[in-house]
Amino acid sequence: MTKLSVNINKIATLRNARGGDRPNVVQAAIDCERFGAQGITVHPRPDERHIRYRDVYDLKAVVTTEFNIEGNPTSDFLKLVKEIKPEQATLVPDAPDAITSNAGWDTIRHKDFLTDVISELKELGIRTSIFVDPDESMIEGAALVGTDRVELYTEAYAKNYHSNREAAIQPYLIAAQKAQEFGIGLNAGHDLDLNNLKYLKDTLPGLLEVSIGHALICDALYFGLENTIQLYLRQLK
């Protein structure tokens, strides 16, 4: 079964909009796990507009499933990850002012940098994943930098799913097959929801994990958090 990691950034966004500590992100993570989530994902950004660095330390003490920290590997981010030692660190090349992640790594252009960062993290026993577009050359480049996994950036798939899902999935299928050839684990994330998730899971070989936040939290407004997580888990079975 493909694992579901719930990204709780949007919980923190709601908290920060009002100040105080409601909703509490630590309790939200505990509840997500209690409701069946197999991982918790956070993506702290330099401006701390949603998840704060302090949150990450607090979450480390309570997350009992897989803790996945994603972000741009700046010196501050790497310091955080090295101190927390999560099960997985997902490296994302997002600019400080990006509203959300909007591109994968050029694993060829940034080969030396990624190789150095991944080596440092793996020495600490942290599994590494890098955010990439569904491009064969980027998968090959990912293999050369020594990453354990890649996370396929699925915005294009989600955008084109309803008009032609077979065409939308094709680049991802090729990328997934290429990852298998190189022995790289496969994750996926971005704009996945209850409509497009099952087809992705059923089509991509070896899909280990999906990270879902925005759509899941939006659905939870209508269905409730516990029921929503169960609905997503059903799509992954």
Backbone bond lengths (Angstrom), bond angles and torsions (degrees), N, CA, C in turn:
res aa  C-N    CA-C-N  psi(-1)  N-CA   C-N-CA  omega(-1)  CA-C   N-CA-C  phi
1 M - - - 1.465 - - 1.516 110.43 -
2 T 1.313 116.73 135.31 1.460 121.49 174.83 1.525 109.28 -69.27
3 K 1.322 117.10 131.70 1.459 120.99 -177.46 1.531 111.05 -78.88
4 L 1.332 114.65 147.72 1.459 122.15 175.70 1.522 109.40 -105.93
5 S 1.327 116.35 116.91 1.459 121.55 172.34 1.523 107.48 -106.32
6 V 1.316 116.36 122.92 1.464 121.00 -177.38 1.525 109.49 -90.99
7 N 1.319 115.23 122.00 1.463 121.17 175.82 1.529 108.15 -84.46
8 I 1.328 116.69 118.75 1.466 120.79 -174.28 1.532 113.00 -100.14
9 N 1.319 117.00 18.32 1.470 119.81 177.74 1.525 112.59 -54.74
10 K 1.337 116.34 -41.23 1.467 119.37 -175.71 1.526 111.99 -68.55
11 I 1.323 116.94 -26.38 1.465 119.87 172.98 1.533 108.99 -62.28
12 A 1.329 115.35 -43.68 1.462 119.99 179.71 1.528 111.52 -68.46
13 T 1.326 117.13 -34.72 1.470 120.43 177.09 1.521 110.63 -59.65
14 L 1.313 116.27 -44.55 1.463 121.53 179.17 1.528 110.60 -63.83
15 R 1.308 116.91 -44.49 1.470 120.64 177.44 1.529 111.31 -58.98
16 N 1.326 115.89 -46.71 1.465 120.06 -175.11 1.523 112.45 -68.67
17 A 1.338 116.70 -24.20 1.464 119.77 -179.23 1.519 112.27 -64.44
18 R 1.317 116.33 -28.25 1.459 120.89 -176.87 1.530 112.73 -110.53
19 G 1.336 116.43 -19.82 1.454 119.65 -171.87 1.513 109.65 86.14
20 G 1.291 116.94 176.86 1.460 119.86 -179.20 1.509 110.97 76.09
21 D 1.319 116.07 -149.44 1.459 119.88 -172.54 1.522 112.17 -136.73
22 R 1.337 116.49 31.81 1.458 121.22 176.71 1.527 109.23 -122.78
23 P 1.341 115.98 124.63 1.461 128.15 -4.61 1.527 111.75 -74.86
24 N 1.305 115.64 155.21 1.454 121.75 -178.14 1.530 109.08 -85.98
25 V 1.332 116.99 120.75 1.463 119.76 -174.00 1.533 112.10 -70.06
26 V 1.315 117.13 -31.65 1.463 119.56 178.23 1.521 110.23 -66.18
27 Q 1.336 116.75 -45.54 1.455 119.69 178.15 1.528 110.88 -65.03
28 A 1.323 116.52 -35.83 1.470 119.81 178.17 1.528 110.52 -61.79
29 A 1.332 116.72 -41.71 1.461 120.21 178.91 1.523 110.73 -64.67
30 I 1.316 116.65 -43.93 1.472 121.08 177.70 1.533 110.02 -59.03
31 D 1.327 115.69 -43.78 1.463 119.75 -178.80 1.527 111.53 -67.35
32 C 1.334 117.31 -41.19 1.466 120.07 178.86 1.524 110.63 -58.12
33 E 1.323 116.12 -43.74 1.462 119.67 177.56 1.530 110.71 -64.92
34 R 1.312 116.03 -42.91 1.477 120.29 -179.48 1.528 110.57 -62.49
35 F 1.320 117.08 -31.61 1.462 121.68 -179.43 1.528 112.85 -85.14
36 G 1.338 117.39 -1.56 1.461 119.77 173.33 1.507 117.18 120.73
37 A 1.334 118.98 -7.17 1.469 120.48 178.94 1.521 109.74 -61.18
38 Q 1.319 115.42 139.67 1.469 120.25 -177.52 1.526 112.27 -99.71
39 G 1.313 116.00 7.45 1.451 120.42 177.26 1.517 110.38 -171.05
40 I 1.326 115.20 159.99 1.460 122.49 175.34 1.524 107.82 -124.30
41 T 1.318 115.60 129.51 1.461 121.76 178.57 1.515 110.03 -114.51
42 V 1.328 116.11 139.18 1.464 121.97 171.13 1.520 108.17 -132.87
43 H 1.322 114.97 151.14 1.465 120.73 179.18 1.534 108.20 -133.41
44 P 1.338 116.81 82.21 1.465 119.34 179.07 1.526 110.89 -70.60
45 R 1.316 115.88 134.87 1.465 120.87 176.87 1.525 109.22 -112.65
46 P 1.333 116.63 160.38 1.471 119.53 -174.91 1.522 114.23 -55.80
47 D 1.351 118.14 -34.44 1.467 120.20 -178.27 1.533 112.56 -84.44
48 E 1.330 116.90 -2.93 1.470 122.81 178.62 1.530 112.07 52.04
49 R 1.329 116.14 40.12 1.459 118.98 -177.58 1.525 112.95 -73.94
50 H 1.298 117.21 -14.34 1.475 119.75 171.89 1.530 108.26 -132.58
51 I 1.306 119.13 -96.49 1.471 119.93 176.98 1.522 110.02 -66.01
52 R 1.327 115.73 129.23 1.460 121.15 176.98 1.526 109.77 -96.63
53 Y 1.298 115.80 157.08 1.463 119.02 178.85 1.526 110.53 -59.10
54 R 1.334 116.94 -36.66 1.457 120.35 178.02 1.526 110.90 -61.31
55 D 1.328 116.85 -36.61 1.460 120.73 177.89 1.524 111.08 -58.86
56 V 1.323 115.68 -40.13 1.462 119.45 -175.86 1.530 110.28 -63.54
57 Y 1.330 116.51 -41.31 1.468 120.14 177.11 1.535 110.56 -64.66
58 D 1.326 116.51 -41.20 1.466 120.13 179.45 1.525 111.28 -65.18
59 L 1.322 116.09 -38.83 1.456 120.26 -178.64 1.532 112.11 -69.34
60 K 1.315 116.18 -33.56 1.465 119.88 179.59 1.527 110.96 -55.18
61 A 1.317 116.49 -33.67 1.463 121.01 -176.12 1.529 112.96 -74.60
62 V 1.345 117.90 -16.38 1.464 119.16 -173.32 1.526 114.65 -121.65
63 V 1.330 118.22 -22.58 1.467 120.03 -177.26 1.528 109.09 -69.92
64 T 1.324 115.74 123.62 1.465 120.80 -177.13 1.525 112.28 -110.00
65 T 1.329 117.39 -9.24 1.460 120.91 175.49 1.528 107.30 -94.90
66 E 1.312 117.75 -142.12 1.465 120.78 177.35 1.529 109.88 -88.39
67 F 1.318 115.99 127.78 1.461 121.34 175.75 1.520 107.60 -99.82
68 N 1.327 116.58 120.06 1.462 123.23 -178.47 1.526 108.72 -117.41
69 I 1.320 116.49 118.35 1.461 121.17 177.16 1.516 107.86 -108.16
70 E 1.337 116.27 122.48 1.454 119.15 178.16 1.509 110.97 -115.37
71 G 1.335 114.19 155.23 1.450 118.69 178.37 1.514 112.65 160.87
72 N 1.316 114.14 172.76 1.454 121.38 177.16 1.530 108.75 -73.42
73 P 1.332 118.28 126.30 1.464 120.10 -173.95 1.533 113.75 -75.68
74 T 1.326 115.56 64.45 1.453 121.58 170.79 1.528 108.56 -74.65
75 S 1.322 116.39 172.85 1.466 119.47 179.95 1.525 111.16 -62.13
76 D 1.336 117.54 -39.75 1.468 120.49 179.30 1.527 111.28 -66.33
77 F 1.318 116.38 -41.62 1.460 120.19 179.44 1.523 110.46 -64.34
78 L 1.306 117.07 -45.04 1.457 120.22 -178.82 1.531 111.54 -65.50
79 K 1.313 116.81 -36.10 1.463 120.11 176.35 1.527 109.74 -61.23
80 L 1.333 116.09 -44.86 1.458 121.01 178.76 1.522 111.17 -60.18
81 V 1.311 116.44 -49.51 1.463 121.13 -176.77 1.526 110.89 -63.06
82 K 1.316 116.76 -40.91 1.469 120.08 -179.18 1.523 111.37 -66.31
83 E 1.315 116.94 -32.60 1.469 119.95 178.74 1.526 111.85 -77.77
84 I 1.320 116.98 -37.03 1.468 120.83 -178.60 1.524 111.59 -78.07
85 K 1.341 115.73 -38.52 1.469 122.21 -175.69 1.535 111.79 54.37
86 P 1.336 116.88 61.93 1.467 119.69 177.97 1.526 110.52 -69.99
87 E 1.315 115.57 166.89 1.460 119.19 175.82 1.528 111.25 -63.20
88 Q 1.339 116.72 -32.48 1.457 120.16 -177.81 1.526 110.75 -144.02
89 A 1.329 115.25 138.75 1.463 121.56 171.36 1.523 107.24 -117.99
90 T 1.340 115.66 124.21 1.460 121.14 179.53 1.519 108.22 -106.68
91 L 1.316 116.67 118.78 1.462 122.32 -175.94 1.524 109.47 -90.97
92 V 1.333 115.18 123.58 1.463 122.25 -174.68 1.530 108.82 -126.58
93 P 1.330 118.83 130.19 1.464 120.78 -175.40 1.530 113.41 -87.90
94 D 1.327 117.69 48.10 1.463 118.54 -176.19 1.525 111.06 -87.18
95 A 1.325 114.96 142.33 1.462 120.92 177.06 1.527 109.37 -72.09
96 P 1.346 117.81 155.08 1.462 120.40 -178.93 1.526 114.23 -56.72
97 D 1.344 117.35 -30.50 1.464 120.46 -176.89 1.532 112.85 -96.27
98 A 1.319 118.01 7.15 1.466 120.42 -179.59 1.531 110.12 -68.67
99 I 1.324 116.15 133.37 1.463 120.43 177.35 1.521 109.51 -65.17
100 T 1.332 115.42 -42.33 1.460 121.70 175.88 1.515 107.09 -151.84
101 S 1.309 116.99 167.44 1.465 120.16 -179.89 1.520 109.65 -60.54
102 N 1.338 116.41 134.78 1.462 118.49 -173.45 1.525 114.34 -135.95
103 A 1.327 117.49 11.89 1.463 120.68 177.57 1.514 109.06 -167.28
104 G 1.327 114.56 153.94 1.457 119.61 175.49 1.521 111.19 -92.59
105 W 1.325 115.38 173.77 1.456 121.33 178.64 1.530 111.07 -69.68
106 D 1.329 115.25 145.74 1.458 121.18 161.84 1.524 104.68 -87.47
107 T 1.312 116.46 95.34 1.463 120.94 -171.83 1.527 112.34 -72.46
108 I 1.308 116.80 -14.41 1.464 120.29 177.29 1.529 109.81 -84.91
109 R 1.305 116.25 -49.69 1.470 120.77 179.74 1.532 111.48 -62.40
110 H 1.327 117.19 -38.27 1.463 121.55 -175.71 1.532 112.16 -102.84
111 K 1.316 116.51 26.38 1.461 121.31 -175.12 1.530 112.23 -55.69
112 D 1.318 117.90 -50.96 1.469 120.61 -175.26 1.526 111.31 -64.15
113 F 1.334 115.98 -43.83 1.460 120.36 -179.45 1.525 110.67 -62.58
114 L 1.314 116.81 -49.66 1.460 120.66 -178.68 1.523 111.60 -64.15
115 T 1.304 117.22 -38.24 1.463 120.81 178.54 1.519 110.63 -59.86
116 D 1.331 116.40 -44.49 1.466 120.81 -178.95 1.535 111.34 -65.49
117 V 1.329 116.21 -46.21 1.467 120.34 -178.25 1.522 110.68 -63.95
118 I 1.316 116.15 -47.15 1.468 120.54 -178.14 1.517 110.91 -62.73
119 S 1.318 116.95 -39.42 1.457 120.62 178.39 1.531 111.03 -61.37
120 E 1.329 116.76 -43.72 1.469 121.33 179.01 1.527 111.31 -60.46
121 L 1.331 116.19 -44.87 1.465 120.25 -176.94 1.525 111.99 -70.12
122 K 1.315 116.41 -39.47 1.455 119.54 -178.81 1.528 111.74 -69.18
123 E 1.312 116.73 -28.19 1.461 119.90 175.73 1.537 111.13 -63.24
124 L 1.333 116.09 -26.27 1.464 121.43 179.03 1.529 112.14 -91.38
125 G 1.321 116.19 3.87 1.460 120.16 179.12 1.520 113.64 81.16
126 I 1.328 117.14 19.13 1.467 121.61 -179.68 1.524 109.40 -94.92
127 R 1.316 117.16 122.66 1.457 120.16 175.96 1.528 109.12 -67.88
128 T 1.312 116.41 137.79 1.461 120.32 -176.87 1.530 111.36 -111.80
129 S 1.324 114.26 144.30 1.457 121.49 174.30 1.524 107.08 -138.24
130 I 1.300 117.31 142.76 1.460 119.80 177.44 1.526 110.20 -123.28
131 F 1.320 114.39 138.95 1.462 124.20 -176.27 1.523 108.58 -77.60
132 V 1.338 117.52 120.80 1.462 120.43 -176.65 1.525 111.01 -136.80
133 D 1.311 115.01 153.69 1.459 121.36 170.78 1.532 108.76 -75.84
134 P 1.334 117.50 158.44 1.466 120.12 -178.99 1.530 111.32 -77.22
135 D 1.316 114.59 74.74 1.458 122.29 -175.58 1.530 107.88 -131.08
136 E 1.314 116.71 126.65 1.463 120.40 -176.42 1.522 112.66 -56.18
137 S 1.322 116.99 -40.68 1.462 120.01 -177.79 1.521 111.30 -67.38
138 M 1.345 116.86 -32.59 1.465 119.77 177.99 1.530 111.29 -71.60
139 I 1.333 116.43 -32.59 1.461 120.29 175.73 1.526 109.57 -68.16
140 E 1.305 116.63 -43.18 1.464 120.03 177.88 1.529 110.44 -62.21
141 G 1.340 116.16 -41.45 1.456 119.84 176.91 1.514 111.82 -63.54
142 A 1.333 117.08 -35.68 1.457 121.37 178.37 1.526 110.75 -63.64
143 A 1.317 116.16 -38.47 1.465 119.63 178.01 1.524 110.66 -63.19
144 L 1.317 116.90 -35.99 1.463 120.90 -177.15 1.523 112.97 -71.96
145 V 1.338 117.48 -25.35 1.472 119.11 -179.24 1.527 111.97 -88.42
146 G 1.318 117.48 -5.53 1.456 120.82 172.54 1.510 116.43 88.32
147 T 1.328 117.96 16.17 1.461 119.52 180.00 1.527 111.50 -68.37
148 D 1.326 115.65 151.21 1.464 120.35 176.39 1.517 111.58 -76.47
149 R 1.338 115.59 -39.23 1.459 121.05 -176.92 1.523 110.65 -139.96
150 V 1.319 115.07 165.15 1.463 121.91 165.62 1.517 107.57 -121.05
151 E 1.324 116.04 149.97 1.466 121.31 170.85 1.519 107.58 -111.31
152 L 1.320 116.71 115.30 1.458 120.68 -179.93 1.520 109.81 -73.83
153 Y 1.335 115.53 130.00 1.461 123.45 179.50 1.525 107.95 -79.60
154 T 1.328 117.12 109.49 1.465 121.40 -166.21 1.531 114.97 -100.56
155 E 1.322 118.34 16.97 1.466 118.90 -179.91 1.528 111.82 -60.24
156 A 1.335 117.73 -44.82 1.463 120.46 -178.01 1.532 110.79 -63.05
157 Y 1.317 116.35 -39.91 1.463 120.01 176.70 1.526 110.68 -60.62
158 A 1.320 116.78 -48.66 1.464 120.70 -178.10 1.529 111.17 -63.73
159 K 1.316 116.45 -39.34 1.468 120.96 -178.01 1.523 111.58 -64.17
160 N 1.319 117.01 -36.52 1.465 121.02 -173.80 1.527 113.68 -103.85
161 Y 1.325 116.25 3.39 1.457 120.59 -175.01 1.527 112.26 -58.12
162 H 1.301 117.59 -47.68 1.472 120.53 -173.32 1.527 112.77 -72.88
163 S 1.318 117.80 -27.23 1.463 119.26 -179.44 1.527 112.36 -81.97
164 N 1.356 116.43 -37.44 1.467 119.59 179.27 1.525 108.24 -164.78
165 R 1.310 116.07 88.24 1.458 118.42 -172.95 1.529 112.84 -68.74
166 E 1.336 117.16 -29.47 1.463 119.17 178.56 1.527 110.90 -65.93
167 A 1.323 116.43 -42.40 1.467 119.91 177.76 1.522 110.56 -70.15
168 A 1.333 116.26 -37.13 1.469 120.20 -177.86 1.523 111.71 -64.57
169 I 1.323 116.74 -35.83 1.465 120.35 -175.77 1.521 112.52 -82.74
170 Q 1.316 118.27 -18.32 1.463 120.84 -170.03 1.532 114.23 -56.65
171 P 1.344 119.58 -48.99 1.470 118.19 179.22 1.527 112.33 -62.03
172 Y 1.313 116.45 -31.57 1.469 120.94 179.93 1.523 111.17 -73.04
173 L 1.314 116.40 -35.58 1.455 120.52 177.02 1.525 110.11 -64.55
174 I 1.316 116.03 -44.10 1.477 120.22 178.73 1.526 110.33 -63.39
175 A 1.341 115.80 -43.11 1.469 119.95 179.16 1.522 111.15 -63.53
176 A 1.328 116.78 -41.05 1.465 120.71 179.95 1.522 111.17 -64.07
177 Q 1.325 116.24 -41.55 1.461 120.55 178.19 1.524 110.59 -64.34
178 K 1.324 116.36 -39.14 1.465 120.87 178.13 1.527 110.62 -65.16
179 A 1.332 116.95 -40.35 1.464 120.41 177.75 1.526 110.57 -61.42
180 Q 1.325 116.47 -40.60 1.459 119.80 177.68 1.521 111.47 -62.76
181 E 1.326 116.61 -39.49 1.462 120.72 179.35 1.519 111.42 -60.16
182 F 1.327 115.76 -37.14 1.467 120.65 -177.29 1.534 112.46 -91.25
183 G 1.330 117.08 0.10 1.455 119.93 178.93 1.511 113.71 72.19
184 I 1.337 116.87 30.06 1.462 122.10 179.66 1.522 109.10 -100.58
185 G 1.334 117.25 134.01 1.456 120.80 175.54 1.517 111.48 -67.98
186 L 1.326 116.12 154.29 1.462 120.93 -173.31 1.519 112.26 -120.56
187 N 1.330 116.04 122.57 1.460 124.32 169.93 1.522 108.25 -116.83
188 A 1.327 116.62 169.74 1.463 120.46 176.86 1.516 109.59 -152.11
189 G 1.321 115.98 151.72 1.450 119.21 177.51 1.506 113.99 -175.99
190 H 1.290 116.18 151.72 1.463 129.53 173.54 1.527 110.14 118.91
191 D 1.325 114.63 114.58 1.465 123.36 177.29 1.528 113.92 64.49
192 L 1.318 117.25 19.99 1.456 119.67 173.17 1.524 109.18 -78.35
193 D 1.339 115.89 142.78 1.463 119.91 -176.98 1.526 110.05 -150.17
194 L 1.331 115.99 -173.22 1.463 120.27 -176.89 1.517 113.18 -67.57
195 N 1.323 117.86 -17.84 1.456 120.62 178.89 1.525 112.44 -82.54
196 N 1.333 117.11 -43.16 1.464 119.65 -169.91 1.526 114.85 -105.46
197 L 1.324 117.82 -5.30 1.459 120.71 -171.87 1.527 112.88 -70.46
198 K 1.312 117.93 -46.22 1.464 121.09 -174.36 1.527 111.26 -62.02
199 Y 1.302 117.55 -42.44 1.469 120.31 -179.41 1.527 110.63 -63.81
200 L 1.322 116.65 -40.47 1.459 120.33 177.10 1.521 110.30 -61.16
201 K 1.320 115.99 -48.51 1.466 121.04 -178.35 1.523 111.01 -62.87
202 D 1.319 117.97 -41.63 1.455 121.30 -177.17 1.524 112.91 -72.14
203 T 1.340 116.24 -23.48 1.468 120.39 -173.31 1.521 113.42 -95.83
204 L 1.325 117.18 -37.19 1.461 119.57 -175.08 1.527 110.77 -83.63
205 P 1.314 118.08 125.08 1.461 120.00 178.19 1.534 110.68 -73.76
206 G 1.320 115.40 136.93 1.454 119.88 172.65 1.509 116.08 72.90
207 L 1.332 118.16 23.89 1.467 120.00 -179.88 1.531 109.03 -72.91
208 L 1.325 116.50 113.75 1.456 121.82 -173.88 1.517 113.53 -87.87
209 E 1.331 116.13 -35.64 1.468 118.66 -169.86 1.522 110.54 -158.15
210 V 1.328 115.55 142.87 1.463 120.95 169.93 1.527 107.90 -121.24
211 S 1.317 115.44 143.51 1.461 121.84 176.42 1.519 107.50 -112.52
212 I 1.328 116.67 119.90 1.470 120.92 -174.67 1.523 109.08 -133.54
213 G 1.321 115.64 130.34 1.449 120.34 -179.54 1.512 113.37 -129.88
214 H 1.327 117.06 -67.45 1.457 121.50 -170.03 1.526 112.28 -57.85
215 A 1.328 116.56 -53.61 1.470 119.76 -177.30 1.519 111.04 -64.17
216 L 1.324 116.51 -39.96 1.467 119.96 -178.07 1.526 111.12 -64.29
217 I 1.319 117.30 -43.39 1.460 120.07 179.76 1.531 110.49 -68.52
218 C 1.337 117.25 -36.86 1.472 119.86 175.42 1.530 110.62 -61.37
219 D 1.324 116.96 -44.84 1.465 120.51 178.49 1.523 111.48 -62.94
220 A 1.327 115.71 -34.50 1.470 119.93 -178.36 1.525 112.07 -64.82
221 L 1.329 117.81 -24.15 1.468 120.71 176.61 1.526 110.98 -62.37
222 Y 1.321 116.56 -30.13 1.465 121.55 -177.66 1.530 112.33 -100.01
223 F 1.339 116.57 -39.72 1.457 120.50 -172.19 1.523 113.50 -101.34
224 G 1.325 117.41 -11.73 1.464 120.76 -172.93 1.520 110.37 86.77
225 L 1.328 116.74 148.53 1.461 120.68 -173.40 1.528 112.14 -65.21
226 E 1.316 117.36 -45.01 1.464 119.76 -177.88 1.524 111.10 -62.87
227 N 1.306 116.97 -48.51 1.459 120.73 -179.36 1.525 111.06 -64.06
228 T 1.328 116.83 -38.79 1.462 120.46 -179.09 1.523 111.44 -63.77
229 I 1.321 117.13 -45.14 1.458 119.68 178.67 1.524 110.35 -60.79
230 Q 1.317 117.05 -40.13 1.466 119.98 177.33 1.521 111.41 -64.24
231 L 1.319 117.52 -37.34 1.467 121.18 177.68 1.531 111.13 -63.19
232 Y 1.334 115.87 -41.47 1.470 119.36 178.64 1.527 110.83 -68.92
233 L 1.309 117.37 -40.86 1.459 120.02 178.79 1.520 111.12 -61.16
234 R 1.323 116.36 -35.37 1.468 120.34 178.62 1.515 111.52 -63.09
235 Q 1.326 116.91 -34.60 1.469 120.47 179.20 1.529 111.83 -68.82
236 L 1.325 115.99 -20.56 1.465 120.84 -174.79 1.520 112.90 -97.86
237 K 1.327 117.54 -3.74 1.457 120.20 -178.77 1.520 110.54 -84.34
